[in-house]
Amino acid sequence: MARKTTTDDPLAPVTLAVGPEELLQDRAVQQVVAAARAADPDTDVRQLAPGELQPGTLAELTTPSLFAERKVVVVRGAQDLGADTVKDVKAYLGAPAEEITLVLIHLGGNKGKGLLDAARKAGAREVACAKLTKPADRVAFVRHEFRTAGRSATPEACQALVDAIGSDLRELASASAQLASDIEGVVDEAEVARYYTGRAETSSFTVADRAVEGRTADALEALRWALSTGVAPVLVTSALAQGVRSVAKLASAPRGMRPGDLARELGMPPWKIDRVRQQMRGWSAAGVSQALRAVAEADAAVKGAGADPEFALEKAVVTIASAARSR
């Protein structure tokens, strides 16, 4: 899925990986390292955080050795480099060393944009590592995973896998690889259901469904069961966010659209639109806003801003279920 520009050669002097998606960043690095070690099994790989790259460090790392060994130098968080180090990197971009590949990982955006622009101007190979925020993009990612593995999967299977797993690309990639390895022939929706319907992580969607339906007691019971069976709190907040956003998207969709057109417009399978239609009956615009705020607060809490992630999730579930009865 990573889009490449300028050159497709992973041994280009400089590779620029741009975007916050860590899986795609790691794959960009792995591709460069694999190509370098195919050319020279003794390739030396150095991975550096911004604080480890001080003024003069890059010059030391890229100075050719007596043995002319190949090197891959990976700089993560390039947007956070200090001004003096950025000067070193810009100077290197103008005259890169032979047998050395520099990989700059940059989140994109305005921070550190000068370095980003300089690398592009120097003709760096670029790999896009953007977050896949749209459901349709995640379905396309799954389809690409199967195709890369030399396998075929039906559109329904790809959609079902995204619905079961959620938005985490590492989880999606792992699940796709497992199905591609275990199943002969075309992967279909029934195979996805056999492997992933009922797995612990999918209970996070049960929590979300009960919450957006306004069923407070059932949602809390599902939440406690999910957490007791090992579901990560972040998966629950992701499912809650998807549930509330689905209600918001359908509520704001144009009236009178045919089901197929509406499904394409919203990036949802038709069966999910039917389910969300049933779930949205008690919702108001104010309720959606209240629920989205509750999800954001819970997400921050489970990612370290709160002392008790389980309490934060219970609070969010209660708030969302109440909002579902706000009309």
HELIX and SHEET records of a PDB file:
HELIX    1   1 GLU A   22  ALA A   39  1                                  18    
HELIX    2   2 PRO A   50  GLU A   52  5                                   3    
HELIX    3   3 THR A   57  LEU A   61  1                                   5    
HELIX    4   4 ALA A   78  ASP A   80  5                                   3    
HELIX    5   5 ALA A   83  GLY A   94  1                                  12    
HELIX    6   6 LYS A  113  LYS A  121  1                                   9    
HELIX    7   7 PRO A  135  THR A  148  1                                  14    
HELIX    8   8 PRO A  155  ILE A  165  1                                  11    
HELIX    9   9 LEU A  169  ASP A  182  1                                  14    
HELIX   10  10 GLU A  189  TYR A  196  1                                   8    
HELIX   11  11 ALA A  200  THR A  202  5                                   3    
HELIX   12  12 SER A  203  VAL A  212  1                                  10    
HELIX   13  13 THR A  216  SER A  228  1                                  13    
HELIX   14  14 PRO A  233  ALA A  251  1                                  19    
HELIX   15  15 PRO A  259  LEU A  266  1                                   8    
HELIX   16  16 PRO A  270  GLN A  279  1                                  10    
HELIX   17  17 MET A  280  GLY A  282  5                                   3    
HELIX   18  18 ALA A  285  ALA A  300  1                                  16    
HELIX   19  19 ALA A  301  ALA A  305  3                                   5    
HELIX   20  20 PRO A  309  ALA A  323  1                                  15    
SHEET    1   A 6 LYS A   4  THR A   5  0                                        
SHEET    2   A 6 ARG A 125  ALA A 128 -1                                        
SHEET    3   A 6 VAL A  14  VAL A  18  1                                        
SHEET    4   A 6 ILE A 100  HIS A 106  1                                        
SHEET    5   A 6 LYS A  71  VAL A  75  1                                        
SHEET    6   A 6 ASP A  44  LEU A  48  1                                        
END                                                                             
